[in-house]
Amino acid sequence: MLVLHRSRDGEESERESLDVEFREAPLSKAVELQVDRGRSRLILDLVNEKHMDSNDLAQTLEAFKSAKESDAELVIANANAKIQEIFRITHLDEVVTLFDSIERAAAHFSS
């Protein structure tokens, strides 16, 4: 399992992780690269995100599509209430699996 972080401050993680800066390269490319490396269980950690704009949302959806087409699974962890509301209003919560922590997302992959 690999935890993808949206990088803003270069902070390191104790878990096997990859920082992804949405502005520099599409998240879907990072997902494709990790799937090509044999990883099929990915967690997108949004712990440092306060909001998502339409570009961020589009990139996230493209990443989910990329993962699904490669028989991989990408889930979201630590989305705040505002981001969860965006997913609910747009009905994307019916497509994207959201967890309130990395630990719960990881447990999903263990079951």
VMD Tcl script that builds the backbone (N, CA, C; Angstrom):
set m [mol new atoms 333]
animate dup $m
set s [atomselect $m all]
$s set {name element resname resid chain x y z} {
  {N N MET 1 A 0.844 -1.167 0.000}
  {CA C MET 1 A 0.000 0.000 0.000}
  {C C MET 1 A 0.896 1.238 0.000}
  {N N LEU 2 A 0.474 2.242 -0.748}
  {CA C LEU 2 A 1.228 3.488 -0.839}
  {C C LEU 2 A 0.306 4.640 -0.505}
  {N N VAL 3 A 0.784 5.558 0.322}
  {CA C VAL 3 A 0.018 6.746 0.681}
  {C C VAL 3 A 0.534 7.905 -0.157}
  {N N LEU 4 A -0.346 8.502 -0.948}
  {CA C LEU 4 A -0.007 9.672 -1.753}
  {C C LEU 4 A -0.412 10.913 -0.976}
  {N N HIS 5 A 0.492 11.845 -0.823}
  {CA C HIS 5 A 0.215 13.094 -0.131}
  {C C HIS 5 A 0.256 14.224 -1.130}
  {N N ARG 6 A -0.671 15.140 -1.015}
  {CA C ARG 6 A -0.563 16.363 -1.799}
  {C C ARG 6 A 0.503 17.198 -1.123}
  {N N SER 7 A 1.572 17.441 -1.812}
  {CA C SER 7 A 2.721 18.126 -1.243}
  {C C SER 7 A 2.544 19.637 -1.252}
  {N N ARG 8 A 2.790 20.237 -0.108}
  {CA C ARG 8 A 2.771 21.692 -0.002}
  {C C ARG 8 A 4.033 22.168 0.725}
  {N N ASP 9 A 4.492 21.363 1.684}
  {CA C ASP 9 A 5.607 21.835 2.507}
  {C C ASP 9 A 6.776 20.850 2.573}
  {N N GLY 10 A 6.727 19.768 1.790}
  {CA C GLY 10 A 7.818 18.807 1.772}
  {C C GLY 10 A 7.935 17.972 3.024}
  {N N GLU 11 A 6.906 17.966 3.866}
  {CA C GLU 11 A 6.924 17.224 5.122}
  {C C GLU 11 A 7.023 15.721 4.840}
  {N N GLU 12 A 7.860 15.050 5.588}
  {CA C GLU 12 A 8.047 13.615 5.410}
  {C C GLU 12 A 7.010 12.821 6.204}
  {N N SER 13 A 6.796 11.591 5.807}
  {CA C SER 13 A 5.864 10.702 6.490}
  {C C SER 13 A 6.603 9.447 6.919}
  {N N GLU 14 A 6.135 8.824 7.998}
  {CA C GLU 14 A 6.745 7.578 8.446}
  {C C GLU 14 A 6.304 6.394 7.599}
  {N N ARG 15 A 5.184 6.524 6.925}
  {CA C ARG 15 A 4.688 5.451 6.075}
  {C C ARG 15 A 5.378 5.518 4.720}
  {N N GLU 16 A 5.306 4.412 3.995}
  {CA C GLU 16 A 5.777 4.470 2.624}
  {C C GLU 16 A 4.872 5.455 1.902}
  {N N SER 17 A 5.443 6.522 1.413}
  {CA C SER 17 A 4.597 7.565 0.860}
  {C C SER 17 A 5.264 8.246 -0.319}
  {N N LEU 18 A 4.467 9.008 -1.015}
  {CA C LEU 18 A 4.925 9.767 -2.170}
  {C C LEU 18 A 4.224 11.110 -2.134}
  {N N ASP 19 A 4.995 12.191 -2.119}
  {CA C ASP 19 A 4.409 13.521 -2.173}
  {C C ASP 19 A 4.128 13.879 -3.622}
  {N N VAL 20 A 2.938 14.367 -3.875}
  {CA C VAL 20 A 2.533 14.717 -5.229}
  {C C VAL 20 A 2.072 16.169 -5.231}
  {N N GLU 21 A 2.683 16.978 -6.053}
  {CA C GLU 21 A 2.262 18.365 -6.214}
  {C C GLU 21 A 1.359 18.438 -7.438}
  {N N PHE 22 A 0.060 18.675 -7.209}
  {CA C PHE 22 A -0.912 18.684 -8.302}
  {C C PHE 22 A -0.567 19.703 -9.374}
  {N N ARG 23 A 0.028 20.792 -9.001}
  {CA C ARG 23 A 0.291 21.858 -9.971}
  {C C ARG 23 A 1.416 21.483 -10.931}
  {N N GLU 24 A 2.322 20.613 -10.508}
  {CA C GLU 24 A 3.478 20.274 -11.338}
  {C C GLU 24 A 3.221 19.089 -12.260}
  {N N ALA 25 A 2.495 18.109 -11.815}
  {CA C ALA 25 A 2.215 16.926 -12.628}
  {C C ALA 25 A 0.868 16.365 -12.206}
  {N N PRO 26 A 0.105 15.876 -13.153}
  {CA C PRO 26 A -1.203 15.316 -12.803}
  {C C PRO 26 A -1.083 14.127 -11.848}
  {N N LEU 27 A -2.008 14.067 -10.922}
  {CA C LEU 27 A -2.055 12.958 -9.984}
  {C C LEU 27 A -2.191 11.632 -10.721}
  {N N SER 28 A -2.942 11.626 -11.817}
  {CA C SER 28 A -3.130 10.383 -12.568}
  {C C SER 28 A -1.797 9.820 -13.055}
  {N N LYS 29 A -0.859 10.685 -13.403}
  {CA C LYS 29 A 0.477 10.217 -13.838}
  {C C LYS 29 A 1.214 9.569 -12.676}
  {N N ALA 30 A 1.086 10.150 -11.479}
  {CA C ALA 30 A 1.719 9.553 -10.299}
  {C C ALA 30 A 1.095 8.191 -10.010}
  {N N VAL 31 A -0.228 8.084 -10.160}
  {CA C VAL 31 A -0.914 6.808 -9.951}
  {C C VAL 31 A -0.431 5.789 -10.979}
  {N N GLU 32 A -0.388 6.172 -12.234}
  {CA C GLU 32 A 0.078 5.260 -13.288}
  {C C GLU 32 A 1.490 4.766 -13.004}
  {N N LEU 33 A 2.360 5.664 -12.587}
  {CA C LEU 33 A 3.741 5.292 -12.274}
  {C C LEU 33 A 3.785 4.270 -11.142}
  {N N GLN 34 A 3.004 4.491 -10.098}
  {CA C GLN 34 A 3.000 3.566 -8.968}
  {C C GLN 34 A 2.398 2.216 -9.342}
  {N N VAL 35 A 1.358 2.221 -10.159}
  {CA C VAL 35 A 0.766 0.964 -10.631}
  {C C VAL 35 A 1.779 0.208 -11.478}
  {N N ASP 36 A 2.507 0.935 -12.332}
  {CA C ASP 36 A 3.558 0.294 -13.145}
  {C C ASP 36 A 4.645 -0.325 -12.277}
  {N N ARG 37 A 4.818 0.207 -11.075}
  {CA C ARG 37 A 5.806 -0.335 -10.123}
  {C C ARG 37 A 5.229 -1.461 -9.284}
  {N N GLY 38 A 3.995 -1.869 -9.582}
  {CA C GLY 38 A 3.398 -3.015 -8.899}
  {C C GLY 38 A 2.513 -2.688 -7.727}
  {N N ARG 39 A 2.262 -1.418 -7.482}
  {CA C ARG 39 A 1.391 -1.043 -6.357}
  {C C ARG 39 A -0.046 -0.962 -6.854}
  {N N SER 40 A -0.946 -1.626 -6.162}
  {CA C SER 40 A -2.346 -1.638 -6.589}
  {C C SER 40 A -3.292 -1.100 -5.525}
  {N N ARG 41 A -2.770 -0.738 -4.363}
  {CA C ARG 41 A -3.596 -0.185 -3.275}
  {C C ARG 41 A -3.001 1.169 -2.887}
  {N N LEU 42 A -3.728 2.217 -3.214}
  {CA C LEU 42 A -3.224 3.572 -3.027}
  {C C LEU 42 A -4.186 4.395 -2.175}
  {N N ILE 43 A -3.637 5.204 -1.301}
  {CA C ILE 43 A -4.430 6.103 -0.454}
  {C C ILE 43 A -4.006 7.530 -0.768}
  {N N LEU 44 A -4.968 8.368 -1.111}
  {CA C LEU 44 A -4.710 9.788 -1.308}
  {C C LEU 44 A -5.027 10.496 0.010}
  {N N ASP 45 A -3.995 10.981 0.680}
  {CA C ASP 45 A -4.141 11.628 1.987}
  {C C ASP 45 A -4.336 13.130 1.782}
  {N N LEU 46 A -5.496 13.626 2.193}
  {CA C LEU 46 A -5.814 15.048 2.039}
  {C C LEU 46 A -5.713 15.806 3.360}
  {N N VAL 47 A -4.931 15.306 4.285}
  {CA C VAL 47 A -4.852 15.890 5.628}
  {C C VAL 47 A -4.460 17.364 5.607}
  {N N ASN 48 A -3.654 17.795 4.671}
  {CA C ASN 48 A -3.196 19.187 4.635}
  {C C ASN 48 A -4.046 20.083 3.745}
  {N N GLU 49 A -5.113 19.549 3.185}
  {CA C GLU 49 A -5.943 20.321 2.256}
  {C C GLU 49 A -7.095 21.006 2.974}
  {N N LYS 50 A -7.281 22.274 2.703}
  {CA C LYS 50 A -8.399 23.019 3.274}
  {C C LYS 50 A -9.588 23.042 2.317}
  {N N HIS 51 A -9.314 22.968 1.017}
  {CA C HIS 51 A -10.375 22.975 0.010}
  {C C HIS 51 A -9.866 22.313 -1.268}
  {N N MET 52 A -10.777 22.034 -2.168}
  {CA C MET 52 A -10.430 21.521 -3.493}
  {C C MET 52 A -11.153 22.388 -4.512}
  {N N ASP 53 A -10.413 22.864 -5.499}
  {CA C ASP 53 A -11.063 23.619 -6.566}
  {C C ASP 53 A -11.428 22.651 -7.692}
  {N N SER 54 A -12.015 23.164 -8.738}
  {CA C SER 54 A -12.485 22.293 -9.822}
  {C C SER 54 A -11.336 21.556 -10.497}
  {N N ASN 55 A -10.170 22.181 -10.594}
  {CA C ASN 55 A -9.007 21.519 -11.175}
  {C C ASN 55 A -8.561 20.347 -10.305}
  {N N ASP 56 A -8.501 20.573 -8.999}
  {CA C ASP 56 A -8.117 19.496 -8.072}
  {C C ASP 56 A -9.096 18.335 -8.151}
  {N N LEU 57 A -10.371 18.664 -8.214}
  {CA C LEU 57 A -11.408 17.635 -8.291}
  {C C LEU 57 A -11.285 16.838 -9.585}
  {N N ALA 58 A -11.066 17.538 -10.690}
  {CA C ALA 58 A -10.904 16.861 -11.981}
  {C C ALA 58 A -9.688 15.943 -11.967}
  {N N GLN 59 A -8.588 16.415 -11.391}
  {CA C GLN 59 A -7.385 15.580 -11.320}
  {C C GLN 59 A -7.607 14.353 -10.434}
  {N N THR 60 A -8.323 14.542 -9.352}
  {CA C THR 60 A -8.618 13.419 -8.462}
  {C C THR 60 A -9.458 12.370 -9.189}
  {N N LEU 61 A -10.465 12.817 -9.901}
  {CA C LEU 61 A -11.311 11.882 -10.644}
  {C C LEU 61 A -10.534 11.175 -11.744}
  {N N GLU 62 A -9.653 11.887 -12.414}
  {CA C GLU 62 A -8.812 11.274 -13.443}
  {C C GLU 62 A -7.898 10.215 -12.829}
  {N N ALA 63 A -7.411 10.493 -11.635}
  {CA C ALA 63 A -6.565 9.513 -10.935}
  {C C ALA 63 A -7.350 8.258 -10.578}
  {N N PHE 64 A -8.597 8.422 -10.127}
  {CA C PHE 64 A -9.437 7.263 -9.826}
  {C C PHE 64 A -9.692 6.449 -11.086}
  {N N LYS 65 A -9.944 7.127 -12.180}
  {CA C LYS 65 A -10.173 6.444 -13.459}
  {C C LYS 65 A -8.918 5.686 -13.880}
  {N N SER 66 A -7.778 6.320 -13.748}
  {CA C SER 66 A -6.505 5.689 -14.096}
  {C C SER 66 A -6.256 4.448 -13.248}
  {N N ALA 67 A -6.518 4.550 -11.956}
  {CA C ALA 67 A -6.332 3.405 -11.057}
  {C C ALA 67 A -7.268 2.268 -11.446}
  {N N LYS 68 A -8.524 2.598 -11.664}
  {CA C LYS 68 A -9.514 1.571 -11.993}
  {C C LYS 68 A -9.169 0.858 -13.299}
  {N N GLU 69 A -8.736 1.616 -14.293}
  {CA C GLU 69 A -8.365 1.027 -15.582}
  {C C GLU 69 A -7.165 0.100 -15.461}
  {N N SER 70 A -6.376 0.278 -14.413}
  {CA C SER 70 A -5.189 -0.548 -14.179}
  {C C SER 70 A -5.421 -1.623 -13.125}
  {N N ASP 71 A -6.689 -1.866 -12.775}
  {CA C ASP 71 A -7.041 -2.841 -11.747}
  {C C ASP 71 A -6.403 -2.513 -10.397}
  {N N ALA 72 A -6.251 -1.227 -10.124}
  {CA C ALA 72 A -5.751 -0.762 -8.828}
  {C C ALA 72 A -6.905 -0.062 -8.122}
  {N N GLU 73 A -6.719 0.193 -6.837}
  {CA C GLU 73 A -7.738 0.907 -6.077}
  {C C GLU 73 A -7.117 2.110 -5.399}
  {N N LEU 74 A -7.762 3.253 -5.559}
  {CA C LEU 74 A -7.355 4.496 -4.930}
  {C C LEU 74 A -8.494 4.968 -4.039}
  {N N VAL 75 A -8.193 5.218 -2.773}
  {CA C VAL 75 A -9.187 5.731 -1.830}
  {C C VAL 75 A -8.661 7.037 -1.244}
  {N N ILE 76 A -9.551 7.804 -0.633}
  {CA C ILE 76 A -9.181 9.080 -0.024}
  {C C ILE 76 A -9.255 8.969 1.490}
  {N N ALA 77 A -8.244 9.550 2.151}
  {CA C ALA 77 A -8.226 9.618 3.616}
  {C C ALA 77 A -8.099 11.072 4.047}
  {N N ASN 78 A -8.667 11.372 5.199}
  {CA C ASN 78 A -8.495 12.651 5.874}
  {C C ASN 78 A -9.070 13.856 5.131}
  {N N ALA 79 A -10.118 13.660 4.367}
  {CA C ALA 79 A -10.780 14.806 3.738}
  {C C ALA 79 A -11.545 15.572 4.809}
  {N N ASN 80 A -11.372 16.873 4.848}
  {CA C ASN 80 A -12.083 17.659 5.853}
  {C C ASN 80 A -13.560 17.784 5.483}
  {N N ALA 81 A -14.332 18.419 6.351}
  {CA C ALA 81 A -15.784 18.517 6.151}
  {C C ALA 81 A -16.146 19.241 4.858}
  {N N LYS 82 A -15.408 20.299 4.505}
  {CA C LYS 82 A -15.682 21.032 3.263}
  {C C LYS 82 A -15.486 20.148 2.042}
  {N N ILE 83 A -14.400 19.401 2.025}
  {CA C ILE 83 A -14.112 18.519 0.891}
  {C C ILE 83 A -15.123 17.386 0.837}
  {N N GLN 84 A -15.463 16.816 1.988}
  {CA C GLN 84 A -16.485 15.768 2.012}
  {C C GLN 84 A -17.809 16.290 1.468}
  {N N GLU 85 A -18.147 17.521 1.808}
  {CA C GLU 85 A -19.391 18.131 1.321}
  {C C GLU 85 A -19.365 18.285 -0.203}
  {N N ILE 86 A -18.231 18.656 -0.753}
  {CA C ILE 86 A -18.098 18.745 -2.219}
  {C C ILE 86 A -18.363 17.381 -2.848}
  {N N PHE 87 A -17.780 16.345 -2.277}
  {CA C PHE 87 A -17.998 14.994 -2.803}
  {C C PHE 87 A -19.467 14.587 -2.668}
  {N N ARG 88 A -20.109 14.977 -1.561}
  {CA C ARG 88 A -21.511 14.622 -1.354}
  {C C ARG 88 A -22.418 15.369 -2.338}
  {N N ILE 89 A -22.227 16.675 -2.459}
  {CA C ILE 89 A -23.070 17.491 -3.344}
  {C C ILE 89 A -22.970 17.028 -4.796}
  {N N THR 90 A -21.776 16.675 -5.211}
  {CA C THR 90 A -21.557 16.239 -6.597}
  {C C THR 90 A -21.821 14.746 -6.793}
  {N N HIS 91 A -22.220 14.065 -5.734}
  {CA C HIS 91 A -22.487 12.618 -5.739}
  {C C HIS 91 A -21.241 11.789 -6.026}
  {N N LEU 92 A -20.082 12.397 -5.898}
  {CA C LEU 92 A -18.843 11.651 -6.105}
  {C C LEU 92 A -18.545 10.718 -4.944}
  {N N ASP 93 A -19.210 10.941 -3.811}
  {CA C ASP 93 A -19.039 10.026 -2.684}
  {C C ASP 93 A -19.626 8.654 -2.995}
  {N N GLU 94 A -20.405 8.576 -4.066}
  {CA C GLU 94 A -20.941 7.289 -4.513}
  {C C GLU 94 A -19.938 6.540 -5.389}
  {N N VAL 95 A -18.922 7.262 -5.849}
  {CA C VAL 95 A -17.903 6.692 -6.741}
  {C C VAL 95 A -16.571 6.521 -6.016}
  {N N VAL 96 A -16.250 7.494 -5.193}
  {CA C VAL 96 A -14.976 7.546 -4.499}
  {C C VAL 96 A -15.171 7.105 -3.048}
  {N N THR 97 A -14.295 6.253 -2.562}
  {CA C THR 97 A -14.374 5.795 -1.182}
  {C C THR 97 A -13.575 6.735 -0.294}
  {N N LEU 98 A -14.252 7.286 0.721}
  {CA C LEU 98 A -13.644 8.238 1.648}
  {C C LEU 98 A -13.492 7.596 3.032}
  {N N PHE 99 A -12.345 7.829 3.652}
  {CA C PHE 99 A -12.094 7.362 5.012}
  {C C PHE 99 A -11.634 8.538 5.852}
  {N N ASP 100 A -11.937 8.488 7.154}
  {CA C ASP 100 A -11.569 9.610 8.015}
  {C C ASP 100 A -10.132 9.551 8.516}
  {N N SER 101 A -9.409 8.475 8.188}
  {CA C SER 101 A -8.003 8.379 8.592}
  {C C SER 101 A -7.271 7.411 7.662}
  {N N ILE 102 A -5.967 7.533 7.659}
  {CA C ILE 102 A -5.143 6.600 6.882}
  {C C ILE 102 A -5.292 5.191 7.458}
  {N N GLU 103 A -5.390 5.104 8.769}
  {CA C GLU 103 A -5.510 3.789 9.411}
  {C C GLU 103 A -6.775 3.061 8.949}
  {N N ARG 104 A -7.885 3.781 8.855}
  {CA C ARG 104 A -9.133 3.145 8.393}
  {C C ARG 104 A -9.051 2.795 6.908}
  {N N ALA 105 A -8.390 3.632 6.139}
  {CA C ALA 105 A -8.196 3.318 4.719}
  {C C ALA 105 A -7.320 2.074 4.579}
  {N N ALA 106 A -6.275 1.992 5.369}
  {CA C ALA 106 A -5.397 0.823 5.325}
  {C C ALA 106 A -6.144 -0.441 5.754}
  {N N ALA 107 A -7.012 -0.302 6.754}
  {CA C ALA 107 A -7.812 -1.447 7.209}
  {C C ALA 107 A -8.752 -1.929 6.101}
  {N N HIS 108 A -9.243 -1.010 5.294}
  {CA C HIS 108 A -10.079 -1.368 4.148}
  {C C HIS 108 A -9.340 -2.333 3.236}
  {N N PHE 109 A -8.064 -2.065 3.020}
  {CA C PHE 109 A -7.264 -2.928 2.142}
  {C C PHE 109 A -6.923 -4.256 2.800}
  {N N SER 110 A -6.967 -4.299 4.110}
  {CA C SER 110 A -6.645 -5.538 4.836}
  {C C SER 110 A -7.831 -6.492 4.917}
  {N N SER 111 A -9.043 -5.970 4.669}
  {CA C SER 111 A -10.234 -6.819 4.827}
  {C C SER 111 A -10.537 -7.630 3.590}
}
mol reanalyze $m
mol bondsrecalc $m
mol representation Tube
mol addrep $m
